Amino acid sequence: MASESDRIARAGDYVFGLMNDIERRRAERDLEIDPAFRDAVQRLAERMRAFDPAAPADGATDKRWNLFT
């Protein structure tokens, strides 16, 4: 069983596209069968959306930093 920090690091590697093909396929399989890993990937991906340059520029960007507090 992976520790929480290992899971978060692996989720980061997946979200940022830092995995080789074999690791990525394994992670994609784990997304289907491992709820803890799936949740870690989802949480990280949601946080990274705050940095999406295509997001609306209606002043909401100033509030995005609140996601990290």
Distance bins in CASP14 RR format, pairs under 12 A and 6 or more apart:
PFRMAT RR
TARGET T0000
AUTHOR 0000-0000-0000
RMODE 2
METHOD distances of the structure
MODEL  1
1 7 0 0 0 0 1 0 0 0 0 0 0
1 34 0 0 0 0 0 1 0 0 0 0 0
1 36 0 0 0 0 1 0 0 0 0 0 0
1 37 0 0 0 0 0 1 0 0 0 0 0
2 8 0 0 0 0 1 0 0 0 0 0 0
2 9 0 0 0 0 1 0 0 0 0 0 0
2 10 1 0 0 1 0 0 0 0 0 0 0
2 11 0 0 0 0 0 1 0 0 0 0 0
2 27 0 0 0 0 0 1 0 0 0 0 0
2 30 0 0 0 0 1 0 0 0 0 0 0
2 34 0 0 0 0 1 0 0 0 0 0 0
2 36 0 0 0 0 1 0 0 0 0 0 0
2 37 1 0 0 1 0 0 0 0 0 0 0
2 40 0 0 0 0 1 0 0 0 0 0 0
3 9 0 0 0 0 1 0 0 0 0 0 0
3 10 0 0 0 0 0 1 0 0 0 0 0
3 36 0 0 0 0 0 1 0 0 0 0 0
3 40 0 0 0 0 0 1 0 0 0 0 0
4 10 0 0 0 0 0 1 0 0 0 0 0
4 11 0 0 0 0 0 1 0 0 0 0 0
4 36 0 0 0 0 1 0 0 0 0 0 0
4 37 0 0 0 0 0 1 0 0 0 0 0
4 39 0 0 0 0 0 1 0 0 0 0 0
4 40 0 0 0 0 1 0 0 0 0 0 0
4 43 0 0 0 0 0 1 0 0 0 0 0
5 11 0 0 0 0 0 1 0 0 0 0 0
5 12 0 0 0 0 0 1 0 0 0 0 0
5 40 0 0 0 0 0 1 0 0 0 0 0
6 12 0 0 0 0 0 1 0 0 0 0 0
6 13 0 0 0 0 0 1 0 0 0 0 0
6 36 0 0 0 0 0 1 0 0 0 0 0
6 37 0 0 0 0 0 1 0 0 0 0 0
6 40 0 0 0 0 1 0 0 0 0 0 0
7 13 0 0 0 0 0 1 0 0 0 0 0
7 14 0 0 0 0 0 1 0 0 0 0 0
7 27 0 0 0 0 0 1 0 0 0 0 0
7 30 0 0 0 0 1 0 0 0 0 0 0
7 34 0 0 0 0 1 0 0 0 0 0 0
7 35 0 0 0 0 0 1 0 0 0 0 0
7 36 1 0 0 1 0 0 0 0 0 0 0
7 37 1 0 1 0 0 0 0 0 0 0 0
7 38 0 0 0 0 0 1 0 0 0 0 0
7 39 0 0 0 0 1 0 0 0 0 0 0
7 40 1 0 1 0 0 0 0 0 0 0 0
7 41 0 0 0 0 1 0 0 0 0 0 0
7 43 0 0 0 0 0 1 0 0 0 0 0
7 44 0 0 0 0 0 1 0 0 0 0 0
8 14 0 0 0 0 0 1 0 0 0 0 0
8 15 0 0 0 0 0 1 0 0 0 0 0
8 36 0 0 0 0 0 1 0 0 0 0 0
8 37 0 0 0 0 1 0 0 0 0 0 0
8 39 0 0 0 0 0 1 0 0 0 0 0
8 40 1 0 1 0 0 0 0 0 0 0 0
8 41 0 0 0 0 1 0 0 0 0 0 0
8 43 0 0 0 0 1 0 0 0 0 0 0
8 44 1 0 0 1 0 0 0 0 0 0 0
8 47 0 0 0 0 0 1 0 0 0 0 0
9 15 0 0 0 0 0 1 0 0 0 0 0
9 16 0 0 0 0 0 1 0 0 0 0 0
9 18 0 0 0 0 0 1 0 0 0 0 0
9 19 0 0 0 0 0 1 0 0 0 0 0
9 27 0 0 0 0 0 1 0 0 0 0 0
9 37 0 0 0 0 0 1 0 0 0 0 0
9 40 0 0 0 0 1 0 0 0 0 0 0
9 41 0 0 0 0 0 1 0 0 0 0 0
9 44 0 0 0 0 0 1 0 0 0 0 0
10 16 0 0 0 0 0 1 0 0 0 0 0
10 17 0 0 0 0 0 1 0 0 0 0 0
10 18 0 0 0 0 1 0 0 0 0 0 0
10 19 0 0 0 0 1 0 0 0 0 0 0
10 23 0 0 0 0 1 0 0 0 0 0 0
10 24 0 0 0 0 0 1 0 0 0 0 0
10 26 0 0 0 0 1 0 0 0 0 0 0
10 27 1 0 0 1 0 0 0 0 0 0 0
10 30 0 0 0 0 1 0 0 0 0 0 0
10 31 0 0 0 0 0 1 0 0 0 0 0
10 34 0 0 0 0 0 1 0 0 0 0 0
10 36 0 0 0 0 0 1 0 0 0 0 0
10 37 1 0 0 1 0 0 0 0 0 0 0
10 38 0 0 0 0 0 1 0 0 0 0 0
10 40 1 0 0 1 0 0 0 0 0 0 0
10 41 0 0 0 0 1 0 0 0 0 0 0
10 44 0 0 0 0 0 1 0 0 0 0 0
11 17 0 0 0 0 0 1 0 0 0 0 0
11 18 0 0 0 0 0 1 0 0 0 0 0
11 19 0 0 0 0 0 1 0 0 0 0 0
11 27 0 0 0 0 1 0 0 0 0 0 0
11 30 0 0 0 0 1 0 0 0 0 0 0
11 31 0 0 0 0 1 0 0 0 0 0 0
11 34 0 0 0 0 0 1 0 0 0 0 0
11 36 0 0 0 0 1 0 0 0 0 0 0
11 37 1 0 0 1 0 0 0 0 0 0 0
11 38 0 0 0 0 1 0 0 0 0 0 0
11 39 0 0 0 0 1 0 0 0 0 0 0
11 40 1 1 0 0 0 0 0 0 0 0 0
11 41 1 0 1 0 0 0 0 0 0 0 0
11 42 0 0 0 0 1 0 0 0 0 0 0
11 43 1 0 0 1 0 0 0 0 0 0 0
11 44 1 0 1 0 0 0 0 0 0 0 0
11 45 0 0 0 0 1 0 0 0 0 0 0
11 46 0 0 0 0 0 1 0 0 0 0 0
11 47 0 0 0 0 0 1 0 0 0 0 0
11 48 0 0 0 0 0 1 0 0 0 0 0
12 18 1 0 0 1 0 0 0 0 0 0 0
12 19 0 0 0 0 1 0 0 0 0 0 0
12 23 0 0 0 0 0 1 0 0 0 0 0
12 27 0 0 0 0 1 0 0 0 0 0 0
12 37 0 0 0 0 0 1 0 0 0 0 0
12 40 0 0 0 0 1 0 0 0 0 0 0
12 41 1 0 0 1 0 0 0 0 0 0 0
12 42 0 0 0 0 0 1 0 0 0 0 0
12 43 0 0 0 0 0 1 0 0 0 0 0
12 44 1 0 1 0 0 0 0 0 0 0 0
12 45 0 0 0 0 1 0 0 0 0 0 0
12 47 0 0 0 0 0 1 0 0 0 0 0
12 48 0 0 0 0 1 0 0 0 0 0 0
13 19 1 0 1 0 0 0 0 0 0 0 0
13 20 0 0 0 0 1 0 0 0 0 0 0
13 23 1 0 0 1 0 0 0 0 0 0 0
13 24 0 0 0 0 1 0 0 0 0 0 0
13 26 0 0 0 0 0 1 0 0 0 0 0
13 27 1 0 0 1 0 0 0 0 0 0 0
13 37 0 0 0 0 0 1 0 0 0 0 0
13 40 0 0 0 0 0 1 0 0 0 0 0
13 41 0 0 0 0 0 1 0 0 0 0 0
13 44 0 0 0 0 0 1 0 0 0 0 0
14 20 0 0 0 0 0 1 0 0 0 0 0
14 23 0 0 0 0 1 0 0 0 0 0 0
14 24 1 0 0 1 0 0 0 0 0 0 0
14 25 0 0 0 0 0 1 0 0 0 0 0
14 26 0 0 0 0 1 0 0 0 0 0 0
14 27 1 0 1 0 0 0 0 0 0 0 0
14 28 0 0 0 0 1 0 0 0 0 0 0
14 29 0 0 0 0 0 1 0 0 0 0 0
14 30 0 0 0 0 1 0 0 0 0 0 0
14 31 0 0 0 0 1 0 0 0 0 0 0
14 34 0 0 0 0 0 1 0 0 0 0 0
14 37 0 0 0 0 1 0 0 0 0 0 0
14 38 0 0 0 0 0 1 0 0 0 0 0
14 40 0 0 0 0 1 0 0 0 0 0 0
14 41 1 0 1 0 0 0 0 0 0 0 0
14 42 0 0 0 0 0 1 0 0 0 0 0
14 44 0 0 0 0 1 0 0 0 0 0 0
14 45 0 0 0 0 1 0 0 0 0 0 0
14 48 0 0 0 0 0 1 0 0 0 0 0
15 24 0 0 0 0 0 1 0 0 0 0 0
15 27 0 0 0 0 1 0 0 0 0 0 0
15 31 0 0 0 0 0 1 0 0 0 0 0
15 37 0 0 0 0 0 1 0 0 0 0 0
15 40 0 0 0 0 1 0 0 0 0 0 0
15 41 1 0 0 1 0 0 0 0 0 0 0
15 42 0 0 0 0 1 0 0 0 0 0 0
15 43 0 0 0 0 1 0 0 0 0 0 0
15 44 1 0 1 0 0 0 0 0 0 0 0
15 45 1 0 1 0 0 0 0 0 0 0 0
15 46 0 0 0 0 1 0 0 0 0 0 0
15 47 0 0 0 0 1 0 0 0 0 0 0
15 48 1 0 0 1 0 0 0 0 0 0 0
15 49 0 0 0 0 0 1 0 0 0 0 0
15 51 0 0 0 0 0 1 0 0 0 0 0
16 24 0 0 0 0 0 1 0 0 0 0 0
16 27 0 0 0 0 0 1 0 0 0 0 0
16 41 0 0 0 0 0 1 0 0 0 0 0
16 44 0 0 0 0 1 0 0 0 0 0 0
16 45 0 0 0 0 0 1 0 0 0 0 0
16 48 0 0 0 0 1 0 0 0 0 0 0
16 51 0 0 0 0 0 1 0 0 0 0 0
17 23 0 0 0 0 1 0 0 0 0 0 0
17 24 1 0 0 1 0 0 0 0 0 0 0
17 27 0 0 0 0 1 0 0 0 0 0 0
17 28 0 0 0 0 0 1 0 0 0 0 0
17 41 0 0 0 0 0 1 0 0 0 0 0
17 44 0 0 0 0 0 1 0 0 0 0 0
17 45 0 0 0 0 0 1 0 0 0 0 0
17 48 0 0 0 0 0 1 0 0 0 0 0
18 24 0 0 0 0 1 0 0 0 0 0 0
18 27 0 0 0 0 0 1 0 0 0 0 0
19 25 0 0 0 0 1 0 0 0 0 0 0
19 26 0 0 0 0 1 0 0 0 0 0 0
19 27 1 0 0 1 0 0 0 0 0 0 0
19 28 0 0 0 0 1 0 0 0 0 0 0
19 30 0 0 0 0 0 1 0 0 0 0 0
19 41 0 0 0 0 0 1 0 0 0 0 0
20 26 0 0 0 0 1 0 0 0 0 0 0
20 27 0 0 0 0 0 1 0 0 0 0 0
21 27 0 0 0 0 0 1 0 0 0 0 0
21 28 0 0 0 0 0 1 0 0 0 0 0
22 28 0 0 0 0 0 1 0 0 0 0 0
22 29 0 0 0 0 0 1 0 0 0 0 0
23 29 0 0 0 0 0 1 0 0 0 0 0
23 30 0 0 0 0 0 1 0 0 0 0 0
24 30 0 0 0 0 0 1 0 0 0 0 0
24 31 0 0 0 0 0 1 0 0 0 0 0
24 41 0 0 0 0 0 1 0 0 0 0 0
25 31 0 0 0 0 0 1 0 0 0 0 0
25 32 0 0 0 0 0 1 0 0 0 0 0
26 32 0 0 0 0 0 1 0 0 0 0 0
26 33 0 0 0 0 0 1 0 0 0 0 0
26 34 0 0 0 0 0 1 0 0 0 0 0
26 37 0 0 0 0 0 1 0 0 0 0 0
27 33 0 0 0 0 0 1 0 0 0 0 0
27 34 0 0 0 0 1 0 0 0 0 0 0
27 37 1 0 0 1 0 0 0 0 0 0 0
27 38 0 0 0 0 0 1 0 0 0 0 0
27 40 0 0 0 0 0 1 0 0 0 0 0
27 41 1 0 0 1 0 0 0 0 0 0 0
28 34 0 0 0 0 0 1 0 0 0 0 0
28 37 0 0 0 0 0 1 0 0 0 0 0
28 38 0 0 0 0 0 1 0 0 0 0 0
28 41 0 0 0 0 1 0 0 0 0 0 0
29 37 0 0 0 0 0 1 0 0 0 0 0
29 38 0 0 0 0 0 1 0 0 0 0 0
30 36 0 0 0 0 1 0 0 0 0 0 0
30 37 1 0 1 0 0 0 0 0 0 0 0
30 38 1 0 0 1 0 0 0 0 0 0 0
30 39 0 0 0 0 0 1 0 0 0 0 0
30 40 0 0 0 0 0 1 0 0 0 0 0
30 41 0 0 0 0 1 0 0 0 0 0 0
31 37 1 0 0 1 0 0 0 0 0 0 0
31 38 1 0 1 0 0 0 0 0 0 0 0
31 39 0 0 0 0 0 1 0 0 0 0 0
31 40 0 0 0 0 1 0 0 0 0 0 0
31 41 1 0 0 1 0 0 0 0 0 0 0
31 42 0 0 0 0 1 0 0 0 0 0 0
31 45 0 0 0 0 0 1 0 0 0 0 0
32 38 1 0 0 1 0 0 0 0 0 0 0
32 41 0 0 0 0 0 1 0 0 0 0 0
34 40 0 0 0 0 1 0 0 0 0 0 0
34 41 0 0 0 0 1 0 0 0 0 0 0
35 41 0 0 0 0 0 1 0 0 0 0 0
35 42 0 0 0 0 0 1 0 0 0 0 0
36 42 0 0 0 0 0 1 0 0 0 0 0
36 43 0 0 0 0 0 1 0 0 0 0 0
37 43 0 0 0 0 0 1 0 0 0 0 0
37 44 0 0 0 0 0 1 0 0 0 0 0
38 44 0 0 0 0 0 1 0 0 0 0 0
38 45 0 0 0 0 0 1 0 0 0 0 0
39 45 0 0 0 0 0 1 0 0 0 0 0
39 46 0 0 0 0 0 1 0 0 0 0 0
40 46 0 0 0 0 0 1 0 0 0 0 0
40 47 0 0 0 0 0 1 0 0 0 0 0
41 47 0 0 0 0 0 1 0 0 0 0 0
41 48 0 0 0 0 0 1 0 0 0 0 0
42 48 0 0 0 0 0 1 0 0 0 0 0
42 49 0 0 0 0 0 1 0 0 0 0 0
43 49 0 0 0 0 0 1 0 0 0 0 0
43 67 0 0 0 0 0 1 0 0 0 0 0
43 68 0 0 0 0 0 1 0 0 0 0 0
44 50 0 0 0 0 0 1 0 0 0 0 0
44 51 0 0 0 0 0 1 0 0 0 0 0
44 67 0 0 0 0 0 1 0 0 0 0 0
44 68 0 0 0 0 0 1 0 0 0 0 0
45 51 0 0 0 0 0 1 0 0 0 0 0
45 52 0 0 0 0 0 1 0 0 0 0 0
46 52 0 0 0 0 0 1 0 0 0 0 0
46 64 0 0 0 0 0 1 0 0 0 0 0
46 67 0 0 0 0 1 0 0 0 0 0 0
46 68 0 0 0 0 0 1 0 0 0 0 0
47 64 0 0 0 0 1 0 0 0 0 0 0
47 65 0 0 0 0 0 1 0 0 0 0 0
47 66 0 0 0 0 0 1 0 0 0 0 0
47 67 1 0 0 1 0 0 0 0 0 0 0
47 68 1 0 0 1 0 0 0 0 0 0 0
47 69 0 0 0 0 0 1 0 0 0 0 0
48 55 0 0 0 0 0 1 0 0 0 0 0
48 64 0 0 0 0 0 1 0 0 0 0 0
48 67 0 0 0 0 0 1 0 0 0 0 0
48 68 0 0 0 0 0 1 0 0 0 0 0
49 55 1 0 0 1 0 0 0 0 0 0 0
49 60 0 0 0 0 0 1 0 0 0 0 0
49 61 0 0 0 0 0 1 0 0 0 0 0
49 64 0 0 0 0 1 0 0 0 0 0 0
49 67 0 0 0 0 1 0 0 0 0 0 0
50 60 0 0 0 0 1 0 0 0 0 0 0
50 61 0 0 0 0 1 0 0 0 0 0 0
50 62 0 0 0 0 0 1 0 0 0 0 0
50 63 0 0 0 0 1 0 0 0 0 0 0
50 64 1 0 1 0 0 0 0 0 0 0 0
50 65 1 0 0 1 0 0 0 0 0 0 0
50 66 0 0 0 0 1 0 0 0 0 0 0
50 67 1 0 1 0 0 0 0 0 0 0 0
50 68 1 0 0 1 0 0 0 0 0 0 0
50 69 0 0 0 0 0 1 0 0 0 0 0
51 61 0 0 0 0 1 0 0 0 0 0 0
51 64 1 0 0 1 0 0 0 0 0 0 0
51 65 0 0 0 0 0 1 0 0 0 0 0
51 67 0 0 0 0 0 1 0 0 0 0 0
51 68 0 0 0 0 0 1 0 0 0 0 0
52 60 0 0 0 0 0 1 0 0 0 0 0
52 61 0 0 0 0 1 0 0 0 0 0 0
52 64 0 0 0 0 1 0 0 0 0 0 0
53 61 0 0 0 0 0 1 0 0 0 0 0
54 61 0 0 0 0 0 1 0 0 0 0 0
55 61 1 0 0 1 0 0 0 0 0 0 0
55 62 0 0 0 0 0 1 0 0 0 0 0
55 63 0 0 0 0 0 1 0 0 0 0 0
55 64 0 0 0 0 1 0 0 0 0 0 0
56 63 0 0 0 0 0 1 0 0 0 0 0
56 64 0 0 0 0 0 1 0 0 0 0 0
57 64 0 0 0 0 0 1 0 0 0 0 0
58 64 0 0 0 0 0 1 0 0 0 0 0
60 66 0 0 0 0 0 1 0 0 0 0 0
60 67 0 0 0 0 0 1 0 0 0 0 0
61 67 0 0 0 0 0 1 0 0 0 0 0
63 69 0 0 0 0 0 1 0 0 0 0 0
END
